[in-house]
Amino acid sequence: MLMTALGWVAMVLAGLTALALVSRRLLDNPRDDVETGLFWHLSRLYGAWVHRLRIDGKEHIPSARHPGPLIVVANHASGVDPVLVQAACPFEIRWLMSQEMRHPAGEWFWQWGRVIFVGGDRAGAAGTREALRYLRDGGVLGIFPEGGIERPPRQIRPFLAGVGYIVKKSGAPVLPIVVTGVPEIDPVWHALVTRSESVVAAKTPIDYANTSLDAAAISQDLRRKFMAWTGWPANDEGGAPLAEDPPAAMPFPRADHLGQRRRAGA
């Protein structure tokens, strides 16, 4: 009887120890909660198993849980891009997203992920203000400067001048990330369940804080860099707007359009 009782006690203690270790592991995430921990670790398993994710340039990705203020800027090749970029980073990224993409079916996820919505109306301008506040508080902001997924694939769309505005206004450094090898299929959400050999490549962070470049020039400079890194040609069609200076509550023109207006004397 004594041996049986001791066996049960040992099993209970082993179970409690295992539970404590699992709980500690799950709590090891930027929000320090179990729910985020589950998503955090599952996203890494998902990236490794479904997309065979390879991370290049790890030395450029900050290892701190809260390295902000920081702006992660990535090209947008597929619907799975934000998941894979997040899986490559040990810190939480709050993504900017166009109001046009705010599908009601995903509202629970947008809320949980604390997505910041921007666009050409007053709500979008409020999103721009929220993004700047978040950066001032030391957060990490994620932006896809093309404003949409690259179609045709492997071409760099115009970068939004609103991206340069946020970089210029916040003074936060930029961590460029090049995403390649992801499923380039439509509808874009099919990329989530399509196997691939994806690569997330972090480049040397860029500090525009002391530059004389204006918002449009910063966006153009980033676009040129992405074209050089990928070797992909420019695609000057398309591009969705970001909100501009919040009081105006109007969409930013794309960086290339600002340049055309200046040359025309507008």
C-alpha positions as CSV (number, residue, x, y, z in Angstrom):
1,M,0.0,0.0,0.0
2,L,2.8,2.4,1.0
3,M,4.6,1.8,-2.3
4,T,1.3,2.4,-4.2
5,A,0.7,5.6,-2.4
6,L,4.3,6.8,-3.0
7,G,3.8,5.9,-6.7
8,W,0.7,8.1,-6.9
9,V,2.4,10.9,-5.1
10,A,5.4,10.7,-7.5
11,M,3.0,10.7,-10.5
12,V,1.2,13.8,-9.2
13,L,4.4,15.6,-8.5
14,A,5.7,14.7,-12.0
15,G,2.5,16.0,-13.5
16,L,2.6,19.2,-11.6
17,T,6.3,19.7,-12.5
18,A,5.5,19.1,-16.2
19,L,2.5,21.5,-16.0
20,A,4.7,24.2,-14.4
21,L,7.3,23.8,-17.1
22,V,4.7,24.0,-19.9
23,S,3.1,27.0,-18.2
24,R,6.4,28.8,-17.9
25,R,7.2,28.1,-21.5
26,L,3.8,29.4,-22.6
27,L,4.2,32.5,-20.5
28,D,7.5,33.2,-22.3
29,N,6.0,35.7,-24.8
30,P,5.8,39.4,-25.2
31,R,2.4,39.7,-23.5
32,D,3.2,37.2,-20.7
33,D,-0.1,35.4,-21.1
34,V,-1.0,31.8,-21.9
35,E,-3.3,32.6,-24.9
36,T,-0.5,34.6,-26.6
37,G,1.9,31.9,-25.7
38,L,-0.1,29.2,-27.5
39,F,-0.3,31.3,-30.6
40,W,3.3,32.3,-30.3
41,H,4.7,28.8,-30.3
42,L,2.1,27.4,-32.7
43,S,3.0,30.1,-35.3
44,R,6.6,29.0,-35.1
45,L,5.7,25.3,-35.6
46,Y,3.3,26.3,-38.4
47,G,6.1,28.3,-40.1
48,A,8.6,25.5,-39.8
49,W,6.3,22.7,-40.9
50,V,4.0,24.2,-43.5
51,H,6.4,26.8,-45.0
52,R,9.8,25.3,-44.1
53,L,10.6,28.8,-42.9
54,R,14.2,29.9,-43.1
55,I,15.3,33.1,-41.4
56,D,18.3,35.0,-42.8
57,G,20.0,38.0,-41.2
58,K,19.1,37.0,-37.7
59,E,21.9,39.2,-36.4
60,H,19.8,42.2,-37.6
61,I,16.7,41.2,-35.6
62,P,16.7,42.6,-32.1
63,S,16.7,39.9,-29.4
64,A,14.9,42.0,-26.8
65,R,11.2,41.4,-26.0
66,H,10.6,45.2,-26.3
67,P,13.1,46.7,-28.7
68,G,11.0,49.7,-29.8
69,P,10.5,52.2,-31.0
70,L,11.0,50.2,-34.2
71,I,9.2,50.0,-37.6
72,V,9.3,46.7,-39.4
73,V,8.9,47.3,-43.2
74,A,8.4,44.3,-45.4
75,N,7.4,43.6,-49.0
76,H,4.0,41.9,-49.4
77,A,4.1,38.8,-51.5
78,S,1.4,36.6,-49.9
79,G,-1.4,36.5,-47.4
80,V,0.9,34.5,-45.1
81,D,3.6,37.3,-44.8
82,P,2.6,38.8,-41.4
83,V,2.5,35.4,-39.8
84,L,5.9,34.4,-41.0
85,V,7.5,37.8,-40.2
86,Q,6.1,37.6,-36.7
87,A,7.3,34.0,-36.4
88,A,10.8,35.3,-37.2
89,C,10.8,38.0,-34.4
90,P,10.9,37.5,-30.6
91,F,8.9,40.6,-30.0
92,E,5.3,41.6,-30.8
93,I,4.6,43.5,-34.0
94,R,1.4,45.6,-34.3
95,W,0.5,45.7,-38.0
96,L,-1.0,48.5,-40.0
97,M,-3.8,47.5,-42.2
98,S,-6.1,49.3,-44.7
99,Q,-9.7,49.7,-43.7
100,E,-10.6,48.2,-47.0
101,M,-9.2,44.9,-45.9
102,R,-11.2,44.8,-42.6
103,H,-13.4,41.9,-43.3
104,P,-16.0,41.3,-40.5
105,A,-15.3,37.6,-40.3
106,G,-11.8,38.4,-39.0
107,E,-12.8,41.0,-36.5
108,W,-12.0,38.8,-33.5
109,F,-8.5,38.3,-34.8
110,W,-8.0,42.0,-35.7
111,Q,-9.0,42.9,-32.1
112,W,-6.8,40.2,-30.5
113,G,-3.8,41.1,-32.7
114,R,-4.4,44.8,-32.0
115,V,-4.2,45.6,-35.7
116,I,-4.1,49.4,-36.4
117,F,-6.4,50.3,-39.3
118,V,-5.6,53.2,-41.6
119,G,-7.3,54.7,-44.6
120,G,-8.7,57.8,-46.2
121,D,-11.3,58.7,-43.7
122,R,-11.3,60.1,-40.1
123,A,-11.1,56.6,-38.6
124,G,-8.1,56.0,-40.8
125,A,-6.5,59.2,-39.6
126,A,-7.1,58.2,-36.0
127,G,-5.2,55.0,-36.9
128,T,-2.2,57.0,-38.0
129,R,-2.3,58.9,-34.7
130,E,-2.5,55.6,-32.8
131,A,0.4,54.2,-34.7
132,L,2.6,57.3,-33.8
133,R,1.5,57.1,-30.2
134,Y,2.4,53.4,-30.1
135,L,5.9,54.1,-31.5
136,R,6.4,57.0,-29.0
137,D,5.5,54.5,-26.2
138,G,8.3,52.1,-27.4
139,G,6.2,49.7,-29.5
140,V,7.1,47.9,-32.7
141,L,5.0,48.7,-35.8
142,G,4.7,46.6,-38.9
143,I,4.0,48.1,-42.3
144,F,3.6,46.6,-45.8
145,P,4.5,49.8,-47.7
146,E,3.1,48.6,-51.0
147,G,-0.4,48.8,-49.6
148,G,-1.3,45.5,-51.1
149,I,0.0,42.1,-52.2
150,E,2.4,42.1,-55.2
151,R,0.5,41.2,-58.3
152,P,1.9,40.2,-60.7
153,P,4.2,38.4,-58.3
154,R,7.9,39.3,-57.9
155,Q,7.4,43.0,-58.8
156,I,7.7,45.9,-56.4
157,R,4.6,48.1,-56.3
158,P,4.8,51.8,-55.4
159,F,5.6,52.5,-51.7
160,L,3.1,54.7,-50.0
161,A,4.3,58.2,-48.9
162,G,2.4,57.7,-45.7
163,V,5.0,55.1,-44.7
164,G,7.7,57.8,-45.0
165,Y,5.5,60.1,-43.0
166,I,5.3,57.7,-40.1
167,V,9.1,57.1,-40.3
168,K,9.8,60.8,-40.5
169,K,7.3,61.8,-37.8
170,S,8.3,59.1,-35.3
171,G,12.1,59.2,-35.8
172,A,12.0,55.4,-35.2
173,P,14.6,53.2,-37.0
174,V,13.4,50.9,-39.8
175,L,14.0,47.1,-39.8
176,P,13.6,46.1,-43.5
177,I,12.5,42.5,-44.1
178,V,12.4,40.8,-47.5
179,V,9.9,38.0,-47.9
180,T,10.4,35.4,-50.7
181,G,9.4,31.9,-51.5
182,V,5.9,32.2,-50.1
183,P,2.9,30.9,-52.0
184,E,2.0,33.5,-54.7
185,I,-1.6,32.3,-55.2
186,D,-5.1,33.7,-55.3
187,P,-7.2,34.0,-53.4
188,V,-4.5,35.2,-51.1
189,W,-5.8,33.3,-48.0
190,H,-5.1,30.0,-49.7
191,A,-1.4,30.8,-49.0
192,L,-2.1,29.9,-45.4
193,V,-2.7,26.2,-46.3
194,T,-0.3,25.9,-49.2
195,R,3.1,24.4,-48.4
196,S,6.2,26.4,-49.4
197,E,9.9,27.0,-48.8
198,S,9.7,30.5,-47.5
199,V,12.5,32.9,-46.5
200,V,12.3,35.9,-44.2
201,A,15.5,37.9,-44.6
202,A,16.2,40.8,-42.2
203,K,18.4,43.6,-43.6
204,T,20.6,46.1,-41.7
205,P,18.3,48.5,-39.8
206,I,18.1,52.0,-41.3
207,D,18.0,55.2,-39.2
208,Y,16.3,58.1,-41.0
209,A,16.1,60.3,-37.9
210,N,18.8,62.8,-38.9
211,T,18.2,62.6,-42.7
212,S,17.1,65.6,-44.8
213,L,14.8,63.4,-46.8
214,D,11.1,64.2,-46.7
215,A,8.3,61.6,-46.4
216,A,8.0,60.9,-50.1
217,A,11.8,60.6,-50.5
218,I,12.1,58.1,-47.6
219,S,9.4,55.9,-49.2
220,Q,11.2,56.1,-52.6
221,D,14.5,55.3,-50.9
222,L,13.1,52.2,-49.2
223,R,11.5,51.1,-52.5
224,R,14.8,51.3,-54.3
225,K,16.5,49.3,-51.6
226,F,13.8,46.5,-51.8
227,M,14.2,46.4,-55.6
228,A,18.0,46.0,-55.2
229,W,17.6,43.3,-52.5
230,T,15.1,41.3,-54.5
231,G,16.3,42.0,-58.0
232,W,12.6,42.5,-58.9
233,P,11.4,45.2,-61.4
234,A,9.2,48.1,-60.5
235,N,5.4,47.8,-61.0
236,D,4.1,51.3,-61.0
237,E,0.4,50.3,-61.0
238,G,-1.9,50.1,-58.0
239,G,-1.3,50.8,-54.3
240,A,-3.7,51.6,-51.6
241,P,-3.6,54.9,-49.6
242,L,-2.5,55.4,-46.0
243,A,-3.9,58.2,-43.9
244,E,-1.8,61.4,-44.0
245,D,-1.3,64.0,-41.3
246,P,-4.2,63.2,-39.0
247,P,-5.9,66.7,-39.0
248,A,-6.4,66.5,-42.7
249,A,-8.0,63.1,-42.6
250,M,-7.2,62.5,-46.3
251,P,-5.3,59.7,-47.9
252,F,-1.6,60.1,-48.7
253,P,-0.7,60.0,-52.3
254,R,1.8,57.3,-53.3
255,A,5.5,58.4,-53.2
256,D,5.8,58.3,-57.0
257,H,2.8,60.5,-57.4
258,L,4.2,63.1,-55.1
259,G,7.3,63.2,-57.3
260,Q,5.2,63.6,-60.4
261,R,3.3,66.5,-58.8
262,R,6.5,68.3,-57.8
263,R,7.9,67.9,-61.3
264,A,4.7,69.3,-62.7
265,G,4.9,72.3,-60.4
266,A,1.9,71.3,-58.3
